[in-house]
Amino acid sequence: MKPADELPVIREWYEFMTWMLPRINKFPRDQKFLLGDRVQTLMLDVLDDLIEAKFRRDRLPILDRVNIDLEKLRFLLRLCHDLGHLTVKVVGDASEKLLHIGTQIGGWRRAAESRGRP
C-alpha cells in the first residue's frame, strides 16, 4: 500500500513508530526487555487497532481503546524519562506527536458518532 492511500492518522502513527523504536532500542538491556517491550507492544496494539477501525462499522469501541492506549503510552514515556532512558526533548517531541494523533482520533470518533455509526 502506498502511503498516499493510508488514512492520515495511520500514516502519522506509523511515522511515530519508526521515529520512536530506535530510541527504545538504546535502552539499557534490563529496561529494553521490561519497559521497552511494553512501549513497543502498546505501539503495535495501537497500529493494529487503527487498521481494524478503518474497516469496522463499529469503530467507536476500538477508537476508545486507542485513546486509552495513548494515555498509557504517555505515562510509560514519562516513566522512561524519569528513569533516565529518554531525554526531555524526546519525551516532549513524543508528547506533541501523541497530542496531534489523539486530536485526529478524536475527530474520527466524532465523525463516526455524528453519522450514527457506533
Disulfide bonds with the S-S distance in Angstrom:
none
